[in-house]
């Protein structure tokens, strides 16, 4: 191997290799070179990666590295890297270490003084953001929300005033529940782009509101993995500053009661103004 060879594989280095999120034609030439020349490949699912390597005509040693074995496997990988071997880390699809246990091994490498190099590739979050038709200049990547209902709702409430575009990942079997929680937290008219099966034959982007998305998926069974791109607070119905939002929740409800609304109707209207569900505003009032 020539000393001045371009993109020469370094011994004792970890390569973070981005892989296609659907369309195999998206693999880069550099990614193929790295995967074919490193000493071994650490994969989230060795079966899926074996299929990818077969399609690329690459033979290589595969080791398992995923959420439930990351401590033991990570330590073994670090030992091999410190001995001078090179390793490519891949996830099932997209960029490793992004909403992925790969972040742990990158930290271990940093602590051990092991060089980490990146081979950029597709990322579902950024691809969906580009397709969303929502503001892309500033955004927040949240990944997967907690499966615990209380933790999930609490996190969404923390994000109600976030002005940047929000990006989430979601599995099809949890989509309707998540959309319902988001509509309660952010308000039904918050705009959302639902991107699924990106780069695949059945790629689909639905640009709508949370309320209409929930209605659509009540009638149509969700299929495939989703990226949800949601309008930030500055771009939604609050773009014209509502002076009532400067009031306390109690004062906000009292304002509508003074206009003649019944107590629960006033709470419902104030909750909508504030991007909350009626029950959340009601609970905050009775806790006072």
N, C-alpha and C positions, 0 to 999 in steps of 0.2 A: 504494500500500500504506500503510495507516494506521500512524502512528508507534507507537500503543499496541496494535497487533495482537498477539494472543496467539501465542506460538511463532513469532515473526517470524524468518526466516532471516537469519543474520548473514553479512556478507561477510568473506572471509578466515578462515573457520572450517572445521574438519574435523568432520563428524558421523559418529559410530560408530553405525550403524543396525542393530539386531537384526532379522533376518528369520525367517520361519517355518522350523521344522526338519522340517516335513512338511505340516501342515494350513494351507492358505493363509488360513483364517479367523482365524488367530492374529496376523496383521499388525495393528499398532496404527494408529489414526487419525493420530497424530503421525508415525509412520514414513512413512505414505503422503504426508503433507503435505511432509515433508522431501525425500523422493525426487522429488516432483513439482516442487519449487521450487529446489533447489540448481542451481548452474551445471553441475556434472558429477558423475558417479557412478563411483567406482573399485570394480571388482568382481574377485573371485577368478577367476570364469569368466564372461566377458561373455555367453556363450550362455545359461547358466542364469539369469543376472540379467535378460537380455532377455525370457525367458519369463515371469518373475515380473512385470516391468513391463507386459508385454502383458496379463496377467490383471488387473492393477490399472488398466489404461487410462492408463498413464503413458508419455510420450515424454521421453527425455532422452539426453544425451551419455554414452556409456559408455567408460571407459578400463580397460585391463587392469592389474591389480596382484595378483601371486601370488608364490609362493616363488622361482621362477627368474628373475623380472624385477624383484624388489622394489627392488633398488638403483637401477637406472636409472629405473624408473617412479616410485619414491618421490621421487627428486630432482626430476622433472618436476612431480609433484603439489605438492610444497612450493613450487616456483617460482610455480605458479599461485595457490596460497593466499596467498603473500606479495604477489602482485599485486592481491589483493582478491577473488578468486573464492571461492565456497563449494563444498565437496565432501562427498558422502556416501560413506562406505566401507562396503561390505557383503561378507560372505563367502557361500559357497554356501548355508549354512543356519546359523542361530543368531547368536551374538554375535561380531562381528569382534574380532580381537586376542586371543581366547581360544584357545590352541593353534593359532595362526593368524599368518601373516606381518604382519598388521595391527599387531602389537605394535611392529614396527620403525618404522612410519611415525608411530605415536604418540610414540615416542622422538624421532624427527626433528622433529616438531612442537614438542615440549617444548624441544628445543635451539634451535629457530628462533624461539621465542616465539609460535607459532601457537596460537590457542585451539582446544581439542578439547572437543566436547560429545557426550554419550551419549544415544541414543534407545533405552532398554531394550527387550529383546525376549526370545524364548525362548532357553533354553540347555539343551542336551541333558544336560550333566553334572548341573545342579541339578534338572532334571525327573526324571532317573533316581534321584537321591538321595532325592527326595521319595517316589518309588514303591517304594523298596527294602525298606522295613520294617526297615532297619538304623538305628543311631544317626545322627542328623543334626546334633547340636549342634556337633560338631567333625569336620572332614573334610579330606582332602588330595587335591588334583586333580593327577594325574600325566599326563593326556593319553595320547598314543600312546607305547608303549615302543619302544626301538630295534629295528630289524629285524635288527641284528647279535646273534647268539645269545649271545655272551660278554657283551656290554654289557647285554643284556636281563636275563640271569640275575644279573649282578652288581648291577643296580639293584634287582631283586626281593629279593635277599638283604639289601640295605641297608634294606629296608622291613619285614623280618620282625618287628621289635619295635615298629613304628609302632602306637600305640594308637588313633589316629583312623581313621575310616572312609576307605577308599581308593577313588578313582574313576579308571577308565582308559577310554580309547577303543580300539576294535579293529575291524579290517576282517574280513569273514567268512572270507576265505581264510587268515587267520592265527589264527583263534580257537582251534582245537584245540591248536596248538603253544603258544599263550600260556597256555591253561588248564592244560596239562601242566606248564609251567614254574612257574606259580603254585602248583599243587598240591605240587610239589617244594619250593618255597621256603617257603610258608606252612603246609603241612600239608593233607592231603586233606579234613579235616573243617571247614576254614574256610568260613564261610557266604558266599555270593555271590548277588547279584541280577543277572541278565543281562537287560538292557532293549534291545529292538531295535525299529526302525521306529516310534519314539515319535511320537505324534499322527497316525499314518497308519492306514489301514484295517487293516493287518496288525500293529498294535502288539501286543507281547507282553512280559510280564515273567515270568521264571522265577526263583523263589526257592528255592535249594537249597544244596548244598555243592560245593566244587571237584571232588571225586571224582565225584559224581553228574552234575555238569554235563559233565565230560569223557566220561563213559559215555554220556550222552544225545546229545552231538554226535558221538560215534563212529558212532552209528546214524542220526542225522538231520543232513543237510547244513546248515551255517549259512547263513542268508540275511539280507541287510540289514546295516546298520551297527549295531554294538553299543556300549553303555555297560556296563561291568562295575563294579558297586559291591560292594566286598569288606569284610567285617567286620574291624575293627581287632584288634590282638593282645589288647587287654584284654577283648574280648568273646568271643573264641574259647575253645578248650579250656583256655587258660591262665587263665581267669577265677578258678579256684581255684588259688592259687599252688602250683606244684610245687617242693618244696624241692630237688629234683635239679637245677633250673636254676641254683642258686647254685654248683654244682660246675663245675670246668673240664671241657671235653669228654673229656679223658683219664680224669678221676675218674668222670665220668658213665658211660662205657663200662665202667670197672673195677667199678662198683657192680653192673651187670647181669651181668658175668662172675662176680662173687662169688656171685650168686644161682643160678649154674649154667648160664647161657646161653653158647653158643659165641661166639667173637669177633665174627663177622659178624652174628649175630643180636643181640648186645648193641649193636653199632654201629647196626643198623637201628632198634632200639627207642629208643636215645638220640637218634637223628636225628629220629624222629617227635616225641619230647618237645620238641625244640628248634625244630621247624618247618623242618627241613632235609631234603634228600634224603640217602639213605645214602651215595651217592658223594661228596657235598660234605663230610659229616662225616669220612668215611674219608680223603679227600684232605687235610683240615686236620690229621688225626692224623699222616699220614706226612710232612707238611711240617715237623713239629716236630723 
